[in-house]
Amino acid sequence: MIIKPRIKGFVCITSHPSGCFANVREQAQYAGENKVSHDNRPKRVLVIGSSTGYGLSSRISAAFSCGADTLGVYFERPPTEERTASAGFYNSSAFCKLARDAGMKAEDINGDAFSDSVKNEVIQKAKEFGGSFDLVIYSLASPRRTDPKDGSNYRACLKPIGAIYKNKTLDTDKKLVKEVTIDPATEDEIFQTEKVMGGEDWEAWTDALLDANLLSSDCLNLAYSYIGPQVTTPIYRNGTIGRAKLHLENTAARLTEKMRNAGSGGAYVSVNKALVTQASSAIPVVPLYVSILYKIMQEIGTHEGCIEQTCRLFKDRLYGETDIPVDEENRIRLDDLEMDPVVQQRIVEIWPSVVTENLLELTDFALYQKEFLKLFGFGRSDIDYNLESDPFNPF
Ligand code: NAD
């Protein structure tokens, strides 16, 4: 099969196996060059949401910076006769091959992380895998969740709370800067978004792992959050998704208490940088903000991608020379370089002037597009996309 990108809105419905492999190999190489030397580095790591974006890079850092065995959980589409697998499926196969070739254990569970059956499967596999985890990373981004307690279905939405939101946004398909108007969420939409992206399922995972005695005495249990700039505050931090993130952040304190009572380590939320991932490209206004941010941070020399972020998380935050540095809300701040006042001041200055005609001049939309295609294994100069690929036996 000759595989080309087929973009529909903010997703690409095809993915290129060799391109995905090359992306994972590149990240593994970076992680290998940024080893964690601290004695306390993790040896057995569970990553929930391990196939793309922050979860994938976290798993790569755990394996290639720390030498850890990893168990990955994700929800990805395998290939069929007509269709390639999803990028996360190929990423995960690539990761397992590279990790095993380097002498580490790597096991995957492809299924719904919100379900009890996948939690039970992880517990079963963990026992075969060698025992308790000393790091758990919860990196799910999902538009929906079925609560296993009663089978109810919940849908997340990206809406402001309390007032209509009007701002400019970027139609990434048509390369148009245009205005977007989003009505405020109802109470039910706020509740449902919290059910999907809040801390309830993270807590269910923690309870299940504690019950099975699978968290080691110094285990760290980490989830990811985002705060972001003034321009996205009404739609992100003060919107439905921000409400869910607040719930997630508040859950951390309770999980720490439960873990300490059980003789385990503690739970943290790490606030990460805005980056192009499958999840973030679906959020209104974010692609425009990210395109401006990339330009500014590259000019200043502080730009990072997922792997640079997670390697810094492991090296300087989780397993550095000092106690884990946190802000006044007990959160790890990996978004420090994004939130640098110099960067944010320049965003505030550029934002009002961006229009379709000067998009390429005032932003790095070209890099945004390149990174977007790369998520699906496309746009790499070292891959010949005119050659046949086997979607079933890709590497
Ligand atoms: P992503 O879309 O790249 O990854 C999501 C992961 O979740 C994938 O591995 C996917 O397979 C998995 N997943 C989704 N639904 C699942 C299910 N039902 N069962 C099992 N696995 C499932 O997303 P991302 O951007 O890397 O986001 C990960 C976390 O990082 C989120 O909490 C997000 O809010 C946070 N974060 C993202 C950014 C950003 O800019 N991308 C910034 C800060 C924080």
Boltz pocket constraint, residues with backbone or C-beta under 6 A from the ligand:
constraints:
  - pocket:
      binder: B
      contacts: [[A, 48], [A, 49], [A, 50], [A, 51], [A, 52], [A, 53], [A, 54], [A, 55], [A, 73], [A, 74], [A, 75], [A, 76], [A, 88], [A, 111], [A, 112], [A, 113], [A, 114], [A, 138], [A, 139], [A, 140], [A, 141], [A, 142], [A, 144], [A, 224], [A, 225], [A, 226], [A, 270], [A, 271], [A, 272], [A, 273], [A, 274], [A, 275], [A, 276], [A, 277], [A, 278], [A, 279], [A, 280]]
      max_distance: 6.0
